[in-house]
Amino acid sequence: EVGDFLDAATPRMPNRYRSPELLTAACPPRHVVLDRAAQHTRVCPDSSSLVARLRMARNAAWALALAAVGRASAGGPLLSRGAVSAVLLAAAGWVAHALRREFT
């Protein structure tokens, strides 16, 4: 159904026949033609800046989580403020990582 439609639409991709030797070349597979990162994220300034900001947010959250783990491991109860903030920062980093993977 959908796969058949996409297989039929692949030969109609832009610039498919821009040079004569491409007329006899095999059609590229669907995963190449419909690659989100190549076809949209790298071209669209909003998406590429979002990916860069998500990467920075992920790295910052994970670095702060490591610092909070270091502070929490210095002593104190298991559910200290540092341990809770480490878990929350790690979770925020994971969310930023998951969102970034949607665009790449």
HUNORTA-V110682 format. One record per residue. RES is the residue in one small letter. SS is DSSP state (2 for helix, 1 for strand, 0 for the rest). PHI is phi as a letter, one per 30 degrees, with the letter a starting at -180 (NA if undefined). BURIAL is I if it has 24 or more other C-alpha atoms within 12 Angstrom, else O. Layout:
<<RES,SS,PHI,BURIAL> <RES,SS,PHI,BURIAL>>
This chain:
<<e,0,NA,O> <v,2,d,O> <g,2,d,O> <d,2,d,O> <f,2,d,O> <l,2,d,O> <d,2,d,O> <a,2,d,O> <a,2,d,O> <t,2,e,O> <p,0,d,I> <r,0,c,O> <m,0,d,O> <p,0,e,O> <n,0,i,O> <r,0,d,O> <y,0,c,O> <r,0,d,O> <s,0,b,O> <p,2,e,O> <e,2,d,O> <l,2,d,O> <l,2,d,O> <t,0,c,O> <a,0,d,O> <a,0,d,O> <c,0,d,O> <p,0,d,O> <p,0,d,O> <r,2,e,O> <h,2,d,O> <v,2,d,O> <v,2,d,O> <l,0,c,O> <d,0,d,O> <r,2,d,O> <a,2,d,O> <a,2,d,O> <q,2,d,O> <h,2,b,O> <t,2,d,O> <r,0,d,O> <v,0,c,O> <c,0,d,O> <p,2,d,O> <d,2,d,O> <s,2,d,I> <s,2,d,O> <s,2,d,O> <l,2,d,O> <v,2,d,I> <a,2,d,O> <r,2,d,O> <l,2,d,I> <r,2,d,I> <m,2,d,O> <a,2,d,I> <r,2,d,I> <n,2,d,O> <a,2,d,O> <a,2,d,I> <w,2,d,I> <a,2,d,O> <l,2,d,I> <a,2,d,I> <l,2,d,O> <a,2,d,O> <a,2,d,I> <v,2,d,I> <g,2,d,O> <r,2,d,O> <a,2,d,O> <s,0,d,O> <a,0,d,O> <g,0,k,O> <g,0,j,O> <p,0,d,O> <l,0,d,O> <l,0,c,O> <s,0,d,O> <r,2,d,O> <g,2,d,I> <a,2,d,I> <v,2,d,O> <s,2,d,I> <a,2,d,I> <v,2,d,I> <l,2,d,O> <l,2,d,I> <a,2,d,I> <a,2,d,O> <a,2,d,I> <g,2,d,I> <w,2,d,O> <v,2,d,O> <a,2,d,I> <h,2,d,I> <a,2,d,O> <l,2,d,O> <r,2,d,I> <r,2,d,O> <e,2,d,O> <f,2,c,I> <t,0,c,O>>
